[in-house]
Amino acid sequence: MTARLVTINDIYSFDRHVKVEFGEFEDIVGRHFRQPREGLGFDGSPVAHMWRTMIWPNNFL
């Protein structure tokens, strides 16, 4: 399915006359890059330890 989606949606990279508006992708970007309610470092994600280390560099994990 990924190959099909790339083929269907890749028109933007081949047609120089197509104008892409951010509004078309705003929902997707918002869903994938939102901050968790708990805050970064407290959401149990695989990179939570990285965020906690950046917040408190002198604390042990």
Secondary structure as the mmCIF struct_conf table of DSSP 4:
data_model
#
loop_
_struct_conf.conf_type_id
_struct_conf.id
_struct_conf.beg_label_comp_id
_struct_conf.beg_label_asym_id
_struct_conf.beg_label_seq_id
_struct_conf.end_label_comp_id
_struct_conf.end_label_asym_id
_struct_conf.end_label_seq_id
HELX_RH_AL_P HELX_RH_AL_P1 THR A 2 ASN A 9
TURN_TY1_P TURN_TY1_P1 ASP A 10 ASP A 10
HELX_RH_AL_P HELX_RH_AL_P2 ILE A 11 PHE A 14
TURN_TY1_P TURN_TY1_P2 ARG A 16 HIS A 17
HELX_LH_PP_P HELX_LH_PP_P1 VAL A 18 GLU A 21
HELX_RH_3T_P HELX_RH_3T_P1 PHE A 22 GLU A 24
TURN_TY1_P TURN_TY1_P3 PHE A 25 PHE A 25
HELX_RH_AL_P HELX_RH_AL_P3 GLU A 26 HIS A 32
BEND BEND1 PHE A 33 PHE A 33
HELX_LH_PP_P HELX_LH_PP_P2 ARG A 34 PRO A 36
TURN_TY1_P TURN_TY1_P4 ARG A 37 GLU A 38
TURN_TY1_P TURN_TY1_P5 LEU A 40 GLY A 41
BEND BEND2 PHE A 42 ASP A 43
TURN_TY1_P TURN_TY1_P6 PRO A 46 VAL A 47
HELX_RH_AL_P HELX_RH_AL_P4 ALA A 48 ILE A 55
TURN_TY1_P TURN_TY1_P7 PRO A 57 ASN A 58
BEND BEND3 ASN A 59 ASN A 59
#
